[in-house]
């Protein structure tokens, strides 16, 4: 395996434009003691409202795709976490950046504001507080929703695979130029055509591959969160109370975007926020769900018992590995057992290549497609 440094990683973590501003921002994340190495991919502040007590001291029912009929009753602190998931490990990262820089940004600037907003929306009316958000709160809520989509291990696998495919394609194309006597990278100037061909064959067989550094994903999800939040904040939204005896659940992919025609319960999960038929749902608690999208204010289906059931079921299907619920529910087990974890595909030249396929094989097909390689990245069709 070979490593490479993505340009965005270099700009953000190695040579930022204003070191003084960066240092001031880092200071705002302190005080700094021990490095935070136990990272929750779904915040405890979100999970705790799904416990049997509604508090962090309670327990949730955790369902695992690997054993869907054997749920466990566990505390939020011990689930949905991974060691050193967000730590900076790149050898050329700025010395000023603490290892847990991204974890601290998530905790301070994304999870912190969300907790206050969630409490205002879900619990505020009980104490006379109107569930009306200020423009700043709208932006903070949108930031949380976008970041929560992108900070997960599932998204990391997808973006790192896509980065590996593109990097391998780029190097393969340059090696091919060497075999034809064309221009190449300065580092390849002494490479003989026969040797270049040998490297190409090793890439094609999967014996060589380019692996993006973890910082490629970390910077990508943070950058996309900040860039996408204003667009999401501008979309109409509704707060819906569960009906028909339905309890909303959450999972390790809790923000679920789908394409749905207004008035119709059927939907296709996986499309993006910008789609004109986008409906994004996020269970704020077992009794409340937030729905965001262009048509949510006028769609008569939203808020019905049937729609609430649909939201619960699509949240279950959107789980990469785990579903979390306040109450035991055999329906969760049934859906997990009969569905597969969501995935993404890279589509070009009439072919779909699913995340996780051999990188060398996909890069070779992209190279062979040539001008026909107009790439679509998204859910399978």
C-alpha positions, 0 to 999 in steps of 0.5 A: 500500500502507498500513502498520499497527501490530498491537497485539501489536507495539506492546505488545512492541516499543513499550511493554513493561510493564517496561523495566528487565527488558527492558534486563537481558534485552537485556544478556544477549544481548551483547556488541554489536558489528556488527549480525548481518544474515545470518540462517539460516532453518535453523540451521547447527548443524542442517545440518552433521550432514547434511554428508558429513563431519558437520561444518560444514566439509563439504557437503550436497546441496541440491535446489531445487524450481525445478530438482530434477534439478540438485542442488548440493554446498554448505557449510551456511554459504552456504545456507538464509539470507536477509539481514536476515530477522529485523532490526527495522525498525519506526520506532516500535520501542524505541530500546533494542532492537538491530536484531538482537534476534530473531536474538540470541534465536534464537541464544542461547535457541533454537539454542544449547540445541538443539545440546547436546540434539541431540548428547546424543540422537544422539551421546551413546550412543556415548560412554556418555551416556544419551539421557534429557532433563531437564525443562528440556531437554524444554522447550528442545527443544520451544521449538526445534521450535515456533520452527523451524516458525514462523521460516521465510519460508514461515510469514512469507508465510502470517501476513502474508497472513492479517494483511493479509486481516483488516486489510483486512476490518476497514477495509472494514467501517468504510468500509461503515459510513460509506457507511451513515451509521454510526459510524466511526474518528475518522480517518474522521469527515470522510470523505464516503460517496461517498469511502468507497465509492471506497476500498472499490472500490479495496480490492476491485480490489486497488489498495489493501491493508494491509501488516502490518509485518515485526515483526508476524510476528517477534513472532507467531512468538516469542510462539507459540513461548514459548506453545506449547513447554510443550504440545509438551514434554508430548507423548510422544516417541520417538527413532528410528534409521533402518532399511532403508537409509533416510537421513533428509533435512532441508529448509527446513521441517524440522518436519513435522506430520501427521495419521496413524491409528496402524498406518496409514502414510498421513498428511495433512501439515499439521495442528497439534500439538493434533490427537489424531492428530498425528504431528510428525517432525524429522530430527535427523541422517541416522540419527536422527529425533524423533517427537512426538505422543499415540500415538507410544509405542504405535504399532507402525508407528513405527520400521519401514523403511516408516515411515522411508521415509514420514518421508523422503518427507514431509520432502521434500514439506514443503520450501518450496524446498530439501531438504538431504541427506547423499547424492545421491538421485534419489528427492528429485528425483522427489518435488520434481518431482511435488509442490507446496510446502505452503500454507495456506488461510483457509476460511469459508462453504464456500470455501477461499482459498489463501495468496497470493490477492488480499487485497481479493477475499478480504476482500470475500468475508469481508465478504459472508459476514457471520455465516457467516464462521467462519474456519478457518486451516490446510492445504487439505482 
